[in-house]
Amino acid sequence: MPRWGMVIHTGAGAFTLESFKDRQAEMRSAMTDALTAGHAILAAGGTSLDAVQAAVVVLEDSPQFNAGRGAVFTHEGTNELDAAIMDGRTLAAGAVAAVTRVKNPIRLARLVMERSPHVLMVGDGAEAFAKEQGGIELVPESYFHTDLRWQQLQRALEQERAKQGAMVQPRSDGREDTYFGTVGAVALDQQGNLAAATSTGGLTNKRFGRVGDSPIVGAGTYANNRSCAVSATGTGEYFIRFTVAHDICARVEYRGTSAQQAADEVIQDVLTRAGGPGGVVGLDRLGTVVMSFNTTGMGRGYVGQDGQPVIMFTAEDAVPLPAR
């Protein structure tokens, strides 16, 4: 029998616990709330889809992560949000990109999956669809304005001016240490069905409507009952090129590789050799927890049938994962 449960992440990057010590308590609290929300649904016999959505909504509502309320700013000083969700039982998926007034993009991604013949909607069209369908909360753009993210943009713009207007590499964060605050969740329910969900605000100082891997099915988000469910965080361009989430699950399905080994092969070898920083969390069809990252840390946590959330940030504070 599968061991049901949930795994979440809140971003990988080159960071230490000291680098966000003033925010760590709030981050831990929000992550615990997300795991608790997902567990409550799973424990009651609910679906993995409902569980991952509930967990991501909690993380989107927190200003501590680069998703929803805490999204980073573009070069123009706006916020553009992306999200995706996928059902491992049917392989149905829904995603949105570059939305600016949707409080919880993961809810709209679910709506795209269930009420449209499409997988991905973007910008004004996605928000028009939200209005037409109803049930999606739209907020003024000022809702996403936080001082932390605004100051990160100002520092990035200063760096750009120092280079005499040359475009600098957009970053996940405006500080010296990079932190990809993308959030995600994967779950396995009591019926043995997998699901994955991912949400992000993109990169600080990004331009030209850039979209990363989070809303790209197979790149930053993927779920298939025959293999595994994966949610990713990192520099999206690499995750798109190497279709990271799907590649991990394909290695499990076609080669019989364990999900952890497959994740390590892709993250520690393929991505590292290509110069792509980031990581993934996942679950296989038996409920084995998967975590892999090639940076100094990745905010992550899991909860099993016992209902006890476990939260980790760096490689040093890792705890043994439940073994089968």
Secondary structure, DSSP 8 states (H G I E B T S, - for coil): ----EEEEEEEEES--GGGGTTTHHHHHHHHHHHHHHHHHHHHTT--HHHHHHHHHHHHHH-TTSSSGGG----TTS---EEEEEEETTT--EEEEEEESSBS-HHHHHHHHHHHSS-SEEEHHHHHHHHHHH----B--GGGG--HHHHHHHHHHHHHHHHTTT-----BS-SSSS-B---EEEEEE-TTS-EEEEEEE---BT--TT---STTSBTTTEEE-TTSEEEEEEE-HHHHHHTTHHHHHHHHHHHH---HHHHHHIIIIIIIHHHT--EEEEEEETT--EEEEESSSEEEEEEE-TT---EEEEESTT-------
